[in-house]
Amino acid sequence: MPIDPVCKMEISIADAAASHDYHTETLYFCSIDCLRKFESDPAVYMDDMGDEERIA
């Protein structure tokens, strides 16, 4: 199950409030607020994501 890169909440793809294609990855977010935070500075959140938080 993917993890929201902003709040670190585990979320199912079906229940995600939003998604965002970032380079070669699709990221899923629990809320529009988390998506907006991510969009304001994606590098900060991507640098903090571990491999186990990424989905293929």
N, C-alpha and C positions, 0 to 999 in steps of 0.2 A: 504494500500500500504506500502511495506517495506521502511525503511529508511537506507541509507548507514551509517554504524556506524562510519565512518571516517569523512566524510564531512557533514553528516546530511541531505543530499539531498534525497528527496522523489523520489523513482524510482519504476517503474512497473517491475514485474518479467520478463515480455517479453522483456523489454528494458535494463535489467541489462547487463553490460559488463562482469560481473563475479559473481560467487557465491562461498561460502565456507561453509562447514559443520563444525561447532564448537560445540563440545559436542552434545547436542540434538537439536541444532538450525541450520537452513540454513540461512545464511546471504547473502545479495545481495549488489553489489557494482556498482557504476556508471562508474568506470574506473578500469583498471588494476593497475594504480598507487595507488588508494585507497586500493585495495586488498593487494598490497605489503606492504603498510604502516601498515595495520591491521596485516598481517602475521608477521611483525617484532616485534610486542608487543601486542598481542590480549587482554591481561588482561586490559590494559589501556583503550582500546575502549569499552570493555564489561562493565567495571565498570562505564563508563560514559553514558551507554545506559539506558534510562528509560523504564518502562514497556510498555508505549505507542509506543515506537520505535521498539518493538519486535513483530514479527508475529507468529502465532501458526502454 
